[in-house]
Amino acid sequence: MQNRLKNKNTNNPDVRKAVGHLQKAIAAGGVDPKLLALIHLRASQINSCSACVYASVAGGKKVGNTDERLHNVAAWREAPFYTDAERAALALAEAATRLQDGAEGVTEEIWEEVHAHFTEEQIGAINLEIALTNFFNRINRTIKEPAGQTWG
């Protein structure tokens, strides 16, 4: 796959700054970076964003995720490598990401399970991570960003 943007230096510095602020807000939310990496990976898998899947695996390893956790996140419901809290966050990530598929979205059951494991501040950070991941996925799919790079 060939990237449609030949000169990446044309990226708007205001956009980069805004994204940086969002990333700082997510980091300040008190969510384990290993879980944030899994959320990013799972949403990117759903959206078939190879660039973000690649970067998620590299970033996930960097923050301490094991190969087992990274390789099995697509089957998190059946795999034994995740806590109940992580499962709740992954269910939220899937439901929010699959809105494009016409799915019912975040059900009360999903929301109550997330709320049982996380504070309001953490839920805000998780929601922002999901939204920002979907933002990146859509940009990368549009410009045909190839896998093989990391940005962090």
Contacts in CASP RR format, 6 or more apart in sequence:
PFRMAT RR
TARGET T0000
AUTHOR 0000-0000-0000
METHOD contacts of the structure
MODEL  1
MQNRLKNKNTNNPDVRKAVGHLQKAIAAGGVDPKLLALIHLRASQINSCS
ACVYASVAGGKKVGNTDERLHNVAAWREAPFYTDAERAALALAEAATRLQ
DGAEGVTEEIWEEVHAHFTEEQIGAINLEIALTNFFNRINRTIKEPAGQT
WG
1 50 0 8 1.000
1 144 0 8 1.000
1 146 0 8 1.000
2 144 0 8 1.000
2 146 0 8 1.000
3 143 0 8 1.000
3 144 0 8 1.000
3 145 0 8 1.000
3 146 0 8 1.000
4 142 0 8 1.000
4 143 0 8 1.000
4 144 0 8 1.000
5 143 0 8 1.000
19 132 0 8 1.000
22 128 0 8 1.000
22 132 0 8 1.000
23 132 0 8 1.000
25 125 0 8 1.000
25 128 0 8 1.000
26 36 0 8 1.000
26 125 0 8 1.000
26 128 0 8 1.000
26 129 0 8 1.000
26 132 0 8 1.000
27 33 0 8 1.000
27 125 0 8 1.000
28 125 0 8 1.000
29 121 0 8 1.000
29 122 0 8 1.000
29 124 0 8 1.000
29 125 0 8 1.000
30 121 0 8 1.000
30 122 0 8 1.000
30 125 0 8 1.000
31 89 0 8 1.000
31 118 0 8 1.000
31 122 0 8 1.000
31 125 0 8 1.000
31 126 0 8 1.000
31 129 0 8 1.000
33 60 0 8 1.000
33 63 0 8 1.000
34 60 0 8 1.000
34 63 0 8 1.000
34 64 0 8 1.000
34 65 0 8 1.000
34 69 0 8 1.000
35 85 0 8 1.000
35 86 0 8 1.000
35 89 0 8 1.000
35 126 0 8 1.000
36 125 0 8 1.000
36 126 0 8 1.000
36 129 0 8 1.000
37 56 0 8 1.000
37 59 0 8 1.000
37 60 0 8 1.000
37 63 0 8 1.000
37 65 0 8 1.000
38 60 0 8 1.000
38 65 0 8 1.000
38 69 0 8 1.000
38 70 0 8 1.000
38 73 0 8 1.000
38 76 0 8 1.000
38 82 0 8 1.000
38 86 0 8 1.000
38 89 0 8 1.000
38 90 0 8 1.000
39 89 0 8 1.000
39 90 0 8 1.000
39 93 0 8 1.000
39 126 0 8 1.000
39 129 0 8 1.000
39 130 0 8 1.000
39 133 0 8 1.000
40 52 0 8 1.000
40 56 0 8 1.000
40 129 0 8 1.000
40 133 0 8 1.000
41 52 0 8 1.000
41 53 0 8 1.000
41 56 0 8 1.000
41 57 0 8 1.000
41 60 0 8 1.000
41 70 0 8 1.000
41 73 0 8 1.000
42 73 0 8 1.000
42 74 0 8 1.000
42 76 0 8 1.000
42 90 0 8 1.000
42 93 0 8 1.000
42 94 0 8 1.000
42 97 0 8 1.000
43 93 0 8 1.000
43 94 0 8 1.000
43 96 0 8 1.000
43 97 0 8 1.000
43 130 0 8 1.000
43 133 0 8 1.000
43 134 0 8 1.000
43 137 0 8 1.000
44 52 0 8 1.000
44 53 0 8 1.000
44 56 0 8 1.000
44 133 0 8 1.000
44 136 0 8 1.000
44 137 0 8 1.000
45 53 0 8 1.000
45 73 0 8 1.000
45 74 0 8 1.000
46 94 0 8 1.000
46 97 0 8 1.000
46 98 0 8 1.000
47 97 0 8 1.000
47 134 0 8 1.000
47 137 0 8 1.000
47 138 0 8 1.000
47 141 0 8 1.000
48 141 0 8 1.000
49 136 0 8 1.000
49 137 0 8 1.000
49 140 0 8 1.000
49 141 0 8 1.000
49 145 0 8 1.000
50 146 0 8 1.000
50 147 0 8 1.000
51 140 0 8 1.000
51 145 0 8 1.000
51 146 0 8 1.000
51 147 0 8 1.000
51 148 0 8 1.000
51 149 0 8 1.000
52 133 0 8 1.000
52 136 0 8 1.000
52 137 0 8 1.000
52 140 0 8 1.000
53 147 0 8 1.000
54 147 0 8 1.000
54 148 0 8 1.000
54 149 0 8 1.000
54 150 0 8 1.000
55 148 0 8 1.000
55 149 0 8 1.000
55 150 0 8 1.000
55 151 0 8 1.000
55 152 0 8 1.000
56 70 0 8 1.000
57 70 0 8 1.000
58 150 0 8 1.000
59 65 0 8 1.000
59 150 0 8 1.000
59 152 0 8 1.000
60 70 0 8 1.000
61 67 0 8 1.000
61 70 0 8 1.000
66 81 0 8 1.000
68 79 0 8 1.000
68 81 0 8 1.000
69 81 0 8 1.000
69 82 0 8 1.000
72 79 0 8 1.000
72 81 0 8 1.000
73 79 0 8 1.000
73 90 0 8 1.000
76 82 0 8 1.000
76 86 0 8 1.000
76 87 0 8 1.000
76 90 0 8 1.000
77 87 0 8 1.000
82 90 0 8 1.000
84 117 0 8 1.000
85 117 0 8 1.000
85 118 0 8 1.000
87 113 0 8 1.000
88 110 0 8 1.000
88 113 0 8 1.000
88 114 0 8 1.000
88 116 0 8 1.000
88 117 0 8 1.000
88 118 0 8 1.000
89 114 0 8 1.000
89 117 0 8 1.000
89 118 0 8 1.000
89 126 0 8 1.000
91 110 0 8 1.000
91 113 0 8 1.000
91 114 0 8 1.000
92 106 0 8 1.000
92 110 0 8 1.000
92 111 0 8 1.000
92 114 0 8 1.000
92 126 0 8 1.000
92 127 0 8 1.000
92 130 0 8 1.000
93 126 0 8 1.000
93 129 0 8 1.000
93 130 0 8 1.000
93 133 0 8 1.000
95 103 0 8 1.000
95 104 0 8 1.000
95 105 0 8 1.000
95 106 0 8 1.000
95 107 0 8 1.000
95 110 0 8 1.000
96 105 0 8 1.000
96 106 0 8 1.000
96 127 0 8 1.000
96 130 0 8 1.000
96 131 0 8 1.000
96 134 0 8 1.000
97 130 0 8 1.000
97 133 0 8 1.000
97 134 0 8 1.000
98 105 0 8 1.000
99 105 0 8 1.000
114 123 0 8 1.000
114 126 0 8 1.000
115 123 0 8 1.000
118 126 0 8 1.000
139 145 0 8 1.000
END
